[in-house]
Structures are given as structure tokens and as C-alpha cells.
Amino acid sequence: MSETPPNTLQYRFDGPEDAPVLILGPSLGTTWHMWDRQVPELAKQWRIFRFDLPGHGGAPAYPAGSVGDLSARLLATLDSLGVQRFGYAGCALGGAVGIELALRHPERLASLALIAASPRFGTADEFRQRGVIVRTNGLDPIARTSPDRWFTSGFAAAQPAITEWAVQMVRTTDPGCYIAACEALASFDVRAELARVGAPTLVLVGSDDQVTGPAEARTLVAGIPDARLAVVPGASHLVPVEQPAAVTDLLVRHFSTAWQPAFDSTTGQMAAIGAPPVKPVLSAAPPQPAPRAEIAPAVEAQVMSRPDPYDAGIKVRREVLGDAHVDRALAQADEFSGDFQEFITRYAWGEIWDRPGLDRRSRSCVTLTALVAGGHLEELAFHTRAALRNGLTPAEIKEVLLQAAVYCGVPAANSAFKVAQQVIREETTPTE
């Protein structure tokens, strides 16, 4: 194990020091121990590098709010160890990190396996709602229901020790880091970029996965050039734990036969490919097309001008109010109201909410107070939801409304408390 500064990750190595490095990336709420059953076999051919997400498995609680941040911390860790090129297998959020590496740092990645992964995980609203529940209730509700999401019912019933292990993994995770990881998944969407993934890719999914199932796996295979699909029968979301032998065999076959040679910048060609591994495999992979080096087009000079705030505004508006709310508002816009929707997106959200002078928690406090003062109860309802998403707790919202009662009047605050109370009950009640 390692001592972990804020910009790196907690890690461990297994296997021979002179072997190629193979990284195993964990799922949200798990630790590197989810890969314990794969390591003995994989470590015969590769030097296995495992890492914990921030705040998971006792790792220091330095939250990372985006998949890009997680991949940057992973690369900083590898750089500190002198590891430049590696294979990568990741599960769920760990798979998102793998896609990010393939898109942003293709020169580092020799081969890729995506397990229970997706180019977009559910909806942004779902993960931000999960963050609200954790902030209000802690991780216990999420922990108690994790076996239902991770395992088939038969496996959970037959393996009570593993089921309890799963619950405890989530329960001992740092809540702030878990919420930040939910935010990372909420903002992750690479559907339009999959064609740029150049590493040889295996997409692996459990047949009974209800979180990121075969449909999401097929989306990855359809978008990533020459990707191959493997569906593991009788497995749900945490397929490396539920079907360890099948996953191990698939990973050995993939990384033994699909390891892309490094690019040599001095010659402009791929480095020589070493002899194939002598270990027999069950079935040979189809021959990989010869990788081609492409020269990026020259970037033309552009006249610097102030960007249109609409794009920033629609992004902030969705992050604060949620996709469902914004989609309804835009869908209801017509010739009469469309200009108003564009106006508030550009100026309220792009110009004001996106200013750096106040954080979003502070802006929510100001907004709630102003809405109480104006008696705008309908908008108070969805801005109470927004305040929860922006990180305010129900106790903090209560304090804002109490403060408003002094300066805006008791009758106004009385109405506001009724609206906010109902919204908080709806938003913070865990779903079983």
C-alpha cells in the first residue's frame, strides 16, 4: 500500500515486477478487494495494479467530482511509479475511467476491458438524487440495498458472507467521496465519442445486470471500433465477484491476444510486436487491424471573442434543476414562450449562476430567501430541490427559512415551510 497525497490514489501491486502492468479499476462503493478472485491467475502473466477510489477502503477522503479527475489522479499515481503503458480493466465507474483514458490518453493504453460499463450511466438526475439521499440519511440506506443492485437473488441468498461484505464496503465509504463519485457519474456522457476509442476492447456484462445491462454493453460494442462482447450467464452488476472464474478466463484471453504495441514517436510507427504469449487460450481472437498513426490537423488561429453564455447556461441549469425539469420546460416552450426560455437560460443561468463569485450553495440560499420574499411558492418548490442537489442539507434549508421569517415576514415563511417540508420529504426518503 501507499501513502496518498490529494492528487493520487491509494494502490497496491501484485505479481512479478518485470511483467507488463495490468490495472483493475473498482466500481462505486467497492474496494480493490472486489478483484481478489482474479488476481492469482492474472498475476501469473501481468503485474497487477489495483487502486481504491477516494474515501473507499480506508483511502484518504479527497473527493473527485468527475471521471476526468479520477483518471488524472490515476495517471499521476502511475507517473510517480514510472508506469507509462498498461492494460486496463474497469467495472462500472472503473470502466468509465477506462473509457476516459482511451479517449484522452490513448498513447498510455495497450488494451481495454469494460465490465458492467456504459457510455452514460442512467440519468444525471438519478445520481444527483442519490447524492441528496446520502447527504441527508448517510450511506446506510444505500448500503442495505446494494446487494439487490449488485447480485442475483440466488447468489445473495446462497452467499450471506459475501452479501454482508458488500454492505459493509458501502457503509464504511466516506459519504462526501461517495456523493462526489455520484456527481462524476451524473456528468459522464461519451456516447458521441466512442468511435475514437482505439485500444483493443472487450465489453463484458452479466446477463442479469439491471444497472448497466446487456443493452448498455451493446451500445458500447456498436460505438467502439472492433470491440467484442462477452455476456456472462447468471451474473448481475458485480460480475467479477459473482462469476469470478468466467471473468478471469475472459480477461486472460483478451489481454493475452489483444495487447496493442506502443507508438514510437521517433519513427512515427508502432513499436515491434513481441512474440505472442505461449499460454494456450480457448479461442483465438480475430486478427486486429494494423494501427495507423494520424497527424492531427493544424489548429487555425481564431479571433478571440466573448463566448455565448447559452451553452454554459443550459449546462448549469440542468445540473442545478435536473434534466427532467429542464426537459419539461423546454418541451412546453412554443413560439410565444420560447424566447423567454432562451432568455433565462442565457442570462439567469449562463450569466449569473455561472459566475465564480459565489458557490452554488450560497446562490441557493440567496435564491430561497428571494423566493420567500416574493411569495413565489411554485418556484420555491423546485429551488428547494435544487438546493438539496447543490449540497444544502434539510437542516440548513430550515435555517434559511427561519432567517427569512425575520426579514420577509412570518406568513410568507409559514407558506414556505409547508412547500419545503413536502419537497424535502419526497427528495430525501430512500427508495427500497
C-alpha positions as CSV (number, residue, x, y, z in Angstrom):
1,M,0.0,0.0,0.0
2,S,1.0,3.6,-0.4
3,E,0.8,7.0,1.4
4,T,-1.6,9.0,-0.6
5,P,-1.4,12.7,-1.3
6,P,-4.5,14.5,-2.6
7,N,-3.7,14.2,-6.3
8,T,-3.0,10.5,-6.3
9,L,-4.8,7.2,-5.4
10,Q,-4.3,4.5,-2.8
11,Y,-2.9,1.5,-4.6
12,R,-1.2,-1.9,-4.4
13,F,0.8,-4.2,-6.7
14,D,0.7,-8.0,-7.1
15,G,2.7,-10.1,-9.5
16,P,6.2,-10.1,-10.9
17,E,7.9,-6.7,-11.1
18,D,9.2,-7.2,-14.6
19,A,5.8,-8.1,-16.1
20,P,3.5,-5.7,-18.1
21,V,1.2,-3.7,-15.9
22,L,-2.5,-4.5,-15.9
23,I,-4.7,-2.2,-13.9
24,L,-8.0,-3.3,-12.3
25,G,-10.4,-0.4,-11.6
26,P,-13.2,-0.8,-9.0
27,S,-16.9,0.0,-9.0
28,L,-18.6,2.8,-6.9
29,G,-18.9,1.7,-3.3
30,T,-16.4,-1.1,-3.6
31,T,-12.7,-1.5,-2.8
32,W,-9.8,-3.2,-4.7
33,H,-10.9,-6.4,-2.9
34,M,-13.6,-6.9,-5.5
35,W,-10.8,-8.3,-7.7
36,D,-9.4,-10.7,-5.2
37,R,-10.5,-13.8,-7.0
38,Q,-9.0,-12.6,-10.3
39,V,-5.6,-11.7,-9.0
40,P,-3.9,-15.1,-8.5
41,E,-4.4,-16.1,-12.2
42,L,-3.8,-12.7,-13.7
43,A,-0.6,-12.2,-11.7
44,K,1.0,-15.1,-13.5
45,Q,1.4,-13.0,-16.6
46,W,1.0,-9.4,-15.5
47,R,2.0,-7.1,-12.7
48,I,-1.4,-6.3,-11.3
49,F,-2.1,-2.7,-10.1
50,R,-5.2,-2.1,-8.1
51,F,-6.5,1.2,-6.6
52,D,-9.2,2.4,-4.4
53,L,-11.5,5.3,-5.2
54,P,-11.1,8.3,-2.9
55,G,-12.7,7.6,0.5
56,H,-13.2,3.9,-0.3
57,G,-11.5,1.1,1.6
58,G,-9.8,3.5,4.0
59,A,-8.3,5.7,1.3
60,P,-7.9,9.4,2.2
61,A,-11.2,11.3,1.7
62,Y,-10.2,13.7,-1.1
63,P,-13.4,13.9,-3.2
64,A,-13.1,13.7,-7.0
65,G,-16.2,15.2,-8.8
66,S,-15.5,14.0,-12.3
67,V,-14.3,10.9,-14.2
68,G,-11.6,13.1,-15.7
69,D,-10.4,14.0,-12.2
70,L,-10.2,10.3,-11.3
71,S,-8.3,9.4,-14.4
72,A,-5.9,12.3,-13.8
73,R,-5.2,11.0,-10.3
74,L,-4.6,7.5,-11.6
75,L,-2.1,8.8,-14.2
76,A,-0.4,10.9,-11.5
77,T,0.0,7.8,-9.4
78,L,1.3,5.8,-12.3
79,D,3.7,8.6,-13.3
80,S,5.1,8.6,-9.8
81,L,5.8,4.9,-10.1
82,G,7.3,5.1,-13.6
83,V,4.5,3.2,-15.2
84,Q,3.9,4.6,-18.7
85,R,2.0,1.9,-20.6
86,F,-0.6,-0.6,-19.3
87,G,-3.6,-2.6,-19.9
88,Y,-6.8,-1.7,-18.1
89,A,-9.9,-3.5,-16.9
90,G,-12.6,-1.5,-15.0
91,C,-16.0,-2.2,-13.6
92,A,-18.8,0.4,-13.7
93,L,-17.3,3.7,-12.5
94,G,-13.9,2.0,-13.0
95,G,-15.0,1.3,-16.6
96,A,-15.8,4.9,-17.1
97,V,-12.2,5.7,-16.0
98,G,-11.0,3.3,-18.7
99,I,-13.1,4.9,-21.4
100,E,-11.7,8.3,-20.3
101,L,-8.2,7.0,-20.5
102,A,-8.8,5.6,-24.0
103,L,-10.2,8.9,-25.2
104,R,-7.8,11.4,-23.6
105,H,-4.6,9.4,-23.2
106,P,-4.6,6.7,-25.9
107,E,-0.8,6.5,-26.0
108,R,-0.8,5.1,-22.5
109,L,-3.4,2.3,-23.1
110,A,-2.4,-1.1,-24.6
111,S,-5.7,-2.9,-24.2
112,L,-9.0,-2.3,-22.5
113,A,-11.8,-4.3,-20.9
114,L,-15.0,-2.6,-19.8
115,I,-17.2,-4.5,-17.3
116,A,-20.7,-3.5,-16.4
117,A,-20.0,-0.2,-18.0
118,S,-21.9,2.3,-20.1
119,P,-21.1,5.4,-22.2
120,R,-23.8,7.1,-20.0
121,F,-24.8,5.7,-16.6
122,G,-28.6,6.1,-16.2
123,T,-29.5,9.8,-16.0
124,A,-27.8,12.7,-14.3
125,D,-31.0,13.2,-12.1
126,E,-30.8,9.7,-10.7
127,F,-27.2,10.1,-9.5
128,R,-27.7,13.6,-8.1
129,Q,-30.8,12.3,-6.3
130,R,-28.7,9.5,-4.8
131,G,-26.3,12.2,-3.6
132,V,-29.2,14.0,-1.9
133,I,-30.3,10.8,-0.1
134,V,-26.7,10.1,1.1
135,R,-26.2,13.7,2.3
136,T,-29.5,13.5,4.3
137,N,-29.5,9.9,5.6
138,G,-25.9,8.8,5.3
139,L,-24.8,5.7,3.4
140,D,-26.8,3.1,5.4
141,P,-29.9,3.1,3.1
142,I,-27.6,2.7,0.0
143,A,-25.5,0.0,1.8
144,R,-28.6,-2.1,2.7
145,T,-29.9,-2.2,-0.8
146,S,-26.5,-2.7,-2.6
147,P,-26.8,-6.5,-2.7
148,D,-30.0,-6.1,-4.7
149,R,-28.3,-4.0,-7.3
150,W,-25.0,-6.0,-7.4
151,F,-26.0,-9.7,-7.2
152,T,-28.7,-12.0,-8.5
153,S,-31.1,-13.0,-5.8
154,G,-29.9,-16.6,-5.8
155,F,-26.3,-15.7,-5.3
156,A,-27.2,-13.2,-2.5
157,A,-29.2,-15.9,-0.7
158,A,-26.5,-18.6,-1.1
159,Q,-23.6,-16.4,-0.1
160,P,-24.6,-14.4,3.0
161,A,-21.0,-13.7,3.9
162,I,-20.3,-12.0,0.6
163,T,-23.6,-10.2,0.8
164,E,-22.7,-8.8,4.2
165,W,-19.2,-7.9,2.9
166,A,-20.8,-5.9,0.2
167,V,-23.0,-4.0,2.7
168,Q,-20.0,-3.2,4.9
169,M,-17.9,-2.0,1.9
170,V,-20.5,0.7,1.2
171,R,-21.3,1.5,4.8
172,T,-17.6,2.3,5.5
173,T,-17.2,4.6,2.5
174,D,-16.7,8.3,3.1
175,P,-20.1,9.9,2.3
176,G,-18.6,13.0,0.8
177,C,-16.5,11.0,-1.6
178,Y,-19.5,8.8,-2.5
179,I,-21.5,11.9,-3.3
180,A,-18.7,13.3,-5.4
181,A,-18.5,10.0,-7.3
182,C,-22.2,10.1,-7.9
183,E,-21.7,13.6,-9.4
184,A,-18.9,12.2,-11.6
185,L,-21.3,9.6,-13.0
186,A,-24.0,12.2,-13.4
187,S,-21.8,14.3,-15.7
188,F,-20.3,11.4,-17.6
189,D,-21.6,11.1,-21.2
190,V,-19.2,9.9,-24.0
191,R,-21.8,8.5,-26.4
192,A,-20.7,10.8,-29.2
193,E,-17.0,9.9,-28.7
194,L,-17.0,6.1,-28.7
195,A,-15.7,5.9,-32.3
196,R,-12.4,7.5,-31.1
197,V,-11.6,4.6,-28.7
198,G,-8.6,2.9,-30.5
199,A,-7.5,0.3,-27.9
200,P,-8.5,-3.3,-28.5
201,T,-11.6,-3.5,-26.3
202,L,-13.6,-6.3,-24.6
203,V,-17.0,-5.4,-23.3
204,L,-18.1,-7.8,-20.6
205,V,-21.6,-7.8,-18.9
206,G,-23.7,-10.0,-16.6
207,S,-26.8,-11.4,-18.3
208,D,-28.9,-10.3,-15.3
209,D,-27.4,-6.9,-14.7
210,Q,-30.3,-4.5,-14.0
211,V,-28.0,-1.5,-13.6
212,T,-25.8,-1.4,-16.7
213,G,-27.0,-4.5,-18.5
214,P,-26.6,-6.1,-22.0
215,A,-28.3,-3.1,-23.7
216,E,-25.7,-0.7,-22.5
217,A,-23.0,-3.2,-23.4
218,R,-24.2,-3.5,-26.9
219,T,-24.2,0.3,-27.2
220,L,-20.5,0.3,-26.3
221,V,-19.8,-2.5,-28.8
222,A,-21.7,-0.7,-31.6
223,G,-19.8,2.5,-30.9
224,I,-16.2,1.3,-30.3
225,P,-14.4,0.0,-33.4
226,D,-13.8,-3.7,-33.4
227,A,-14.9,-4.1,-29.8
228,R,-16.0,-7.6,-28.8
229,L,-18.9,-8.6,-26.5
230,A,-19.0,-11.2,-23.7
231,V,-22.2,-11.9,-21.8
232,V,-21.7,-13.9,-18.6
233,P,-24.7,-16.0,-17.7
234,G,-26.1,-16.0,-14.2
235,A,-24.4,-12.7,-13.1
236,S,-25.6,-9.3,-12.2
237,H,-23.8,-6.0,-11.8
238,L,-20.7,-7.0,-9.8
239,V,-19.9,-9.8,-12.2
240,P,-16.2,-10.3,-11.1
241,V,-17.5,-11.2,-7.6
242,E,-20.5,-13.3,-8.7
243,Q,-18.8,-15.2,-11.5
244,P,-15.1,-14.9,-10.8
245,A,-13.8,-17.9,-12.9
246,A,-15.7,-16.8,-16.0
247,V,-14.5,-13.2,-15.7
248,T,-10.9,-14.3,-15.1
249,D,-10.9,-16.6,-18.1
250,L,-12.3,-13.8,-20.3
251,L,-9.7,-11.3,-19.1
252,V,-6.8,-13.7,-19.6
253,R,-7.9,-14.5,-23.2
254,H,-8.5,-10.8,-24.0
255,F,-5.2,-9.4,-22.6
256,S,-3.2,-12.4,-23.9
257,T,-4.3,-11.8,-27.5
258,A,-5.2,-8.1,-27.8
259,W,-2.3,-6.0,-26.4
260,Q,-1.5,-3.1,-28.8
261,P,2.1,-2.2,-29.2
262,A,3.4,1.2,-28.1
263,F,3.7,4.1,-30.5
264,D,7.3,5.1,-31.2
265,S,7.3,8.9,-31.7
266,T,10.8,8.8,-33.2
267,T,9.9,6.7,-36.1
268,G,6.2,7.5,-36.5
269,Q,5.3,3.8,-36.3
270,M,4.2,1.2,-33.9
271,A,7.0,-0.4,-31.9
272,A,7.8,-4.0,-32.8
273,I,5.3,-6.5,-31.5
274,G,6.8,-9.1,-29.2
275,A,6.2,-12.8,-29.5
276,P,2.6,-13.9,-28.6
277,P,2.2,-15.5,-25.1
278,V,2.9,-19.2,-25.0
279,K,-0.1,-19.8,-22.7
280,P,-2.8,-21.5,-24.7
281,V,-6.2,-19.8,-25.0
282,L,-9.6,-21.3,-25.6
283,S,-10.3,-19.4,-28.8
284,A,-8.2,-17.1,-30.9
285,A,-9.3,-13.5,-31.2
286,P,-9.9,-12.2,-34.8
287,P,-6.8,-10.5,-36.2
288,Q,-6.6,-6.9,-35.2
289,P,-6.2,-4.3,-38.0
290,A,-2.9,-2.6,-38.1
291,P,-3.0,0.6,-36.1
292,R,-2.4,3.7,-38.0
293,A,-0.8,6.9,-36.8
294,E,-2.8,10.0,-37.7
295,I,-1.5,13.5,-37.8
296,A,-3.8,16.0,-36.1
297,P,-4.8,18.9,-38.3
298,A,-3.2,22.2,-37.7
299,V,-5.2,24.5,-35.5
300,E,-6.1,27.7,-37.2
301,A,-5.8,30.9,-35.4
302,Q,-9.2,32.1,-34.1
303,V,-10.3,35.6,-33.3
304,M,-10.9,35.7,-29.5
305,S,-14.4,36.8,-28.6
306,R,-16.7,36.6,-25.7
307,P,-18.5,33.2,-25.8
308,D,-22.2,33.0,-25.9
309,P,-23.4,32.2,-22.4
310,Y,-26.3,30.0,-23.6
311,D,-24.2,26.8,-23.7
312,A,-22.8,27.4,-20.2
313,G,-26.3,28.3,-19.0
314,I,-28.1,25.2,-20.2
315,K,-25.3,23.1,-18.6
316,V,-25.7,24.8,-15.2
317,R,-29.5,24.9,-15.4
318,R,-29.5,21.1,-15.9
319,E,-27.0,20.5,-13.2
320,V,-29.0,22.6,-10.7
321,L,-32.6,21.9,-11.6
322,G,-32.2,18.5,-13.1
323,D,-32.7,17.1,-16.6
324,A,-36.3,16.2,-16.1
325,H,-37.3,19.7,-15.0
326,V,-35.4,21.4,-17.8
327,D,-36.7,19.0,-20.4
328,R,-40.3,19.7,-19.4
329,A,-39.7,23.5,-19.5
330,L,-38.1,23.3,-23.0
331,A,-40.7,20.9,-24.3
332,Q,-43.5,23.2,-23.2
333,A,-41.9,26.2,-24.9
334,D,-43.6,27.4,-28.1
335,E,-43.5,30.4,-30.4
336,F,-44.9,32.6,-27.6
337,S,-42.7,31.4,-24.7
338,G,-39.6,30.1,-26.4
339,D,-37.8,33.5,-26.3
340,F,-38.3,33.6,-22.6
341,Q,-36.8,30.2,-22.1
342,E,-33.8,31.2,-24.1
343,F,-33.5,34.5,-22.1
344,I,-33.4,32.8,-18.7
345,T,-31.0,30.1,-19.9
346,R,-28.6,32.7,-21.3
347,Y,-28.8,35.4,-18.6
348,A,-30.1,33.9,-15.4
349,W,-28.1,30.6,-15.7
350,G,-25.3,31.5,-18.1
351,E,-24.5,35.0,-16.8
352,I,-25.4,34.9,-13.1
353,W,-25.5,31.3,-11.8
354,D,-22.2,30.6,-13.7
355,R,-20.4,33.5,-12.1
356,P,-17.4,32.4,-9.9
357,G,-18.1,34.9,-7.1
358,L,-20.4,32.7,-5.1
359,D,-20.6,28.9,-4.9
360,R,-23.9,27.2,-5.7
361,R,-24.7,26.5,-2.1
362,S,-24.6,30.3,-1.4
363,R,-26.6,31.1,-4.5
364,S,-29.3,28.6,-3.4
365,C,-29.5,30.3,0.0
366,V,-30.0,33.7,-1.7
367,T,-32.5,32.3,-4.2
368,L,-34.6,30.6,-1.5
369,T,-34.8,33.9,0.5
370,A,-35.7,35.9,-2.5
371,L,-38.5,33.5,-3.5
372,V,-39.9,33.6,0.1
373,A,-39.9,37.3,0.0
374,G,-41.7,37.4,-3.3
375,G,-44.2,34.6,-2.4
376,H,-43.2,32.6,-5.4
377,L,-44.1,29.2,-3.9
378,E,-44.1,27.2,-7.2
379,E,-40.5,28.2,-7.9
380,L,-39.7,27.8,-4.2
381,A,-40.5,24.1,-4.6
382,F,-38.1,23.3,-7.5
383,H,-35.4,25.6,-6.0
384,T,-35.7,23.6,-2.7
385,R,-34.9,20.5,-4.8
386,A,-32.1,22.5,-6.4
387,A,-30.7,23.5,-3.0
388,L,-30.6,19.8,-1.9
389,R,-28.7,19.0,-5.2
390,N,-26.4,21.9,-4.6
391,G,-25.3,20.5,-1.2
392,L,-27.6,22.1,1.3
393,T,-28.9,19.8,4.0
394,P,-32.6,19.9,5.2
395,A,-31.2,21.5,8.5
396,E,-29.5,24.3,6.5
397,I,-32.6,24.9,4.4
398,K,-34.6,25.2,7.7
399,E,-32.1,27.8,8.9
400,V,-32.5,29.8,5.7
401,L,-36.3,29.8,6.1
402,L,-36.1,30.8,9.8
403,Q,-33.9,33.7,8.8
404,A,-36.3,34.7,6.0
405,A,-39.2,34.7,8.6
406,V,-37.5,37.5,10.4
407,Y,-36.9,39.7,7.4
408,C,-39.7,38.6,5.0
409,G,-42.5,38.0,7.4
410,V,-43.9,35.1,9.3
411,P,-46.9,34.5,6.9
412,A,-44.5,34.2,4.0
413,A,-42.2,31.9,5.8
414,N,-45.1,29.8,7.0
415,S,-46.2,29.1,3.5
416,A,-42.6,28.4,2.5
417,F,-42.1,25.9,5.3
418,K,-45.1,23.9,4.0
419,V,-43.7,23.8,0.5
420,A,-40.2,23.0,1.5
421,Q,-41.2,20.3,4.0
422,Q,-43.1,18.4,1.3
423,V,-40.3,18.6,-1.1
424,I,-37.7,17.5,1.4
425,R,-39.8,14.5,2.4
426,E,-40.1,13.5,-1.3
427,E,-36.4,14.0,-2.1
428,T,-34.7,12.5,1.0
429,T,-36.8,9.4,1.6
430,P,-34.8,6.4,0.5
431,T,-36.4,4.1,-2.1
432,E,-36.3,0.5,-1.1
